[in-house]
Amino acid sequence: GTMQETRLEDLVERGRSATGKAAADLVDEATAAPGVLVFGELLDLDGVRALASDPVLSCKLAVLRVFAHGTLPEYRADKSLPPLSPAQELKLRRLTVASLAEKSAVLSYSLLRRALELDTIRELEDLLINECVATGVVRGKLDQKKERFEVHEAMARDVEFSKLGGVIASLEAWREDVRAALAAAEETARRAKEASAKETERVENVDAAVAAMTQRLKAEAESLGARASGGAAEHEEDLVDAMDADDVRSEIGLKRRR
């Protein structure tokens, strides 16, 4: 982490005043240094960019561009590029793994061996474990049974200037998707709030209706109770009257019998 950053910063600092041969030497150093894996800042240096118009040293700029954005097969395909030193070759292999891992979550050993020019599975696994996973170029695990590398994460490489438009377009599209999703979520929330307000109103209306009905039933029950007790008193009077009449009748009967 920090060692890599310091190293890159150191190269960039020295590169600010480098031109011609000094700038070309800086490219050689940067492409061989194990800790330097991104090169965008070096490509932005005036002295490095000026190599493009140097008939002898322009190939150094082309080398740096492949290290920034390209892969080992791409380097081999360009016959105008100088041979790689062992340190450069190893680093370009690591960067090639990063590029492949950015594009696919599963990398077959056969694909990797072809791209990295490695003869044996042993060489490939050693490279993946010691040079890629251990150094943070990629994270993932080897599946020795299925002969493949499962990618969990890969370092981000420099974005090629010509591809920046595509990257920006992708980001714009993503931003629009996020906006649309937010708008949909807000609309759903608004509807839910509206529905909740309506439901609250409905519950309040039901409560009010229940309260009114309870009140009415209570009043009816009380009036029925009053009527019932009044009726009982009248019934009692009727009974007394009936009893009196019976007494009168029985007395009359008695007198008659006598």
Contacts in CASP RR format, 6 or more apart in sequence:
PFRMAT RR
TARGET T0000
AUTHOR 0000-0000-0000
METHOD contacts of the structure
MODEL  1
GTMQETRLEDLVERGRSATGKAAADLVDEATAAPGVLVFGELLDLDGVRA
LASDPVLSCKLAVLRVFAHGTLPEYRADKSLPPLSPAQELKLRRLTVASL
AEKSAVLSYSLLRRALELDTIRELEDLLINECVATGVVRGKLDQKKERFE
VHEAMARDVEFSKLGGVIASLEAWREDVRAALAAAEETARRAKEASAKET
ERVENVDAAVAAMTQRLKAEAESLGARASGGAAEHEEDLVDAMDADDVRS
EIGLKRRR
3 35 0 8 1.000
4 35 0 8 1.000
4 36 0 8 1.000
4 37 0 8 1.000
7 33 0 8 1.000
7 35 0 8 1.000
7 36 0 8 1.000
8 35 0 8 1.000
8 36 0 8 1.000
8 38 0 8 1.000
8 41 0 8 1.000
8 42 0 8 1.000
11 26 0 8 1.000
11 29 0 8 1.000
11 30 0 8 1.000
11 33 0 8 1.000
11 36 0 8 1.000
11 42 0 8 1.000
12 41 0 8 1.000
12 42 0 8 1.000
12 45 0 8 1.000
14 26 0 8 1.000
15 22 0 8 1.000
15 23 0 8 1.000
15 26 0 8 1.000
15 42 0 8 1.000
15 45 0 8 1.000
15 47 0 8 1.000
15 48 0 8 1.000
16 45 0 8 1.000
18 25 0 8 1.000
18 26 0 8 1.000
18 45 0 8 1.000
18 47 0 8 1.000
18 48 0 8 1.000
19 46 0 8 1.000
19 47 0 8 1.000
19 50 0 8 1.000
20 47 0 8 1.000
20 50 0 8 1.000
20 51 0 8 1.000
20 54 0 8 1.000
20 57 0 8 1.000
21 57 0 8 1.000
23 45 0 8 1.000
23 47 0 8 1.000
23 48 0 8 1.000
23 50 0 8 1.000
23 51 0 8 1.000
23 57 0 8 1.000
23 60 0 8 1.000
24 51 0 8 1.000
24 57 0 8 1.000
24 60 0 8 1.000
26 42 0 8 1.000
26 48 0 8 1.000
27 42 0 8 1.000
27 48 0 8 1.000
27 51 0 8 1.000
27 60 0 8 1.000
27 61 0 8 1.000
27 63 0 8 1.000
27 64 0 8 1.000
28 60 0 8 1.000
30 36 0 8 1.000
30 39 0 8 1.000
30 42 0 8 1.000
30 64 0 8 1.000
30 67 0 8 1.000
31 39 0 8 1.000
31 63 0 8 1.000
31 64 0 8 1.000
31 67 0 8 1.000
31 88 0 8 1.000
31 91 0 8 1.000
32 85 0 8 1.000
32 87 0 8 1.000
32 88 0 8 1.000
32 91 0 8 1.000
33 91 0 8 1.000
34 87 0 8 1.000
34 90 0 8 1.000
34 91 0 8 1.000
34 135 0 8 1.000
35 135 0 8 1.000
37 91 0 8 1.000
37 94 0 8 1.000
37 95 0 8 1.000
37 98 0 8 1.000
37 137 0 8 1.000
37 155 0 8 1.000
37 157 0 8 1.000
38 68 0 8 1.000
38 157 0 8 1.000
38 158 0 8 1.000
39 64 0 8 1.000
39 67 0 8 1.000
39 68 0 8 1.000
39 158 0 8 1.000
40 68 0 8 1.000
40 158 0 8 1.000
42 48 0 8 1.000
42 64 0 8 1.000
43 49 0 8 1.000
43 64 0 8 1.000
43 65 0 8 1.000
43 68 0 8 1.000
43 158 0 8 1.000
48 61 0 8 1.000
48 64 0 8 1.000
49 61 0 8 1.000
51 57 0 8 1.000
51 58 0 8 1.000
51 60 0 8 1.000
51 61 0 8 1.000
52 58 0 8 1.000
52 61 0 8 1.000
59 80 0 8 1.000
59 81 0 8 1.000
59 82 0 8 1.000
62 78 0 8 1.000
62 80 0 8 1.000
62 81 0 8 1.000
63 81 0 8 1.000
63 82 0 8 1.000
66 74 0 8 1.000
66 75 0 8 1.000
66 78 0 8 1.000
66 81 0 8 1.000
66 92 0 8 1.000
67 88 0 8 1.000
67 91 0 8 1.000
67 92 0 8 1.000
67 95 0 8 1.000
68 157 0 8 1.000
68 158 0 8 1.000
68 160 0 8 1.000
69 157 0 8 1.000
69 158 0 8 1.000
69 159 0 8 1.000
69 160 0 8 1.000
70 95 0 8 1.000
70 96 0 8 1.000
70 99 0 8 1.000
70 157 0 8 1.000
71 92 0 8 1.000
71 95 0 8 1.000
71 96 0 8 1.000
71 99 0 8 1.000
71 100 0 8 1.000
71 115 0 8 1.000
72 89 0 8 1.000
72 92 0 8 1.000
72 93 0 8 1.000
72 96 0 8 1.000
72 115 0 8 1.000
72 116 0 8 1.000
72 117 0 8 1.000
73 96 0 8 1.000
73 115 0 8 1.000
75 81 0 8 1.000
75 84 0 8 1.000
75 92 0 8 1.000
76 117 0 8 1.000
84 92 0 8 1.000
90 131 0 8 1.000
93 116 0 8 1.000
93 117 0 8 1.000
93 127 0 8 1.000
93 131 0 8 1.000
94 127 0 8 1.000
94 131 0 8 1.000
94 132 0 8 1.000
94 135 0 8 1.000
94 137 0 8 1.000
95 137 0 8 1.000
95 157 0 8 1.000
96 115 0 8 1.000
96 116 0 8 1.000
97 107 0 8 1.000
97 112 0 8 1.000
97 116 0 8 1.000
97 127 0 8 1.000
97 128 0 8 1.000
97 132 0 8 1.000
97 137 0 8 1.000
97 138 0 8 1.000
98 132 0 8 1.000
98 137 0 8 1.000
98 138 0 8 1.000
98 154 0 8 1.000
98 155 0 8 1.000
98 157 0 8 1.000
99 157 0 8 1.000
100 107 0 8 1.000
100 111 0 8 1.000
100 112 0 8 1.000
100 115 0 8 1.000
101 107 0 8 1.000
101 138 0 8 1.000
101 149 0 8 1.000
101 151 0 8 1.000
101 154 0 8 1.000
102 154 0 8 1.000
102 156 0 8 1.000
102 157 0 8 1.000
104 151 0 8 1.000
105 150 0 8 1.000
105 151 0 8 1.000
106 148 0 8 1.000
106 149 0 8 1.000
106 150 0 8 1.000
106 151 0 8 1.000
107 148 0 8 1.000
107 149 0 8 1.000
107 151 0 8 1.000
108 147 0 8 1.000
108 148 0 8 1.000
109 121 0 8 1.000
109 124 0 8 1.000
109 147 0 8 1.000
109 148 0 8 1.000
109 149 0 8 1.000
110 147 0 8 1.000
112 118 0 8 1.000
112 124 0 8 1.000
112 128 0 8 1.000
112 149 0 8 1.000
113 119 0 8 1.000
113 121 0 8 1.000
113 124 0 8 1.000
116 124 0 8 1.000
116 127 0 8 1.000
118 124 0 8 1.000
118 127 0 8 1.000
121 147 0 8 1.000
125 142 0 8 1.000
125 144 0 8 1.000
128 138 0 8 1.000
128 142 0 8 1.000
128 149 0 8 1.000
129 142 0 8 1.000
131 137 0 8 1.000
132 138 0 8 1.000
133 139 0 8 1.000
133 140 0 8 1.000
136 155 0 8 1.000
137 154 0 8 1.000
137 155 0 8 1.000
138 149 0 8 1.000
138 151 0 8 1.000
138 152 0 8 1.000
138 153 0 8 1.000
138 154 0 8 1.000
138 155 0 8 1.000
139 151 0 8 1.000
139 152 0 8 1.000
139 153 0 8 1.000
139 154 0 8 1.000
140 149 0 8 1.000
140 150 0 8 1.000
140 151 0 8 1.000
140 152 0 8 1.000
140 153 0 8 1.000
141 149 0 8 1.000
141 150 0 8 1.000
141 152 0 8 1.000
142 148 0 8 1.000
142 149 0 8 1.000
142 150 0 8 1.000
143 149 0 8 1.000
143 150 0 8 1.000
159 167 0 8 1.000
END
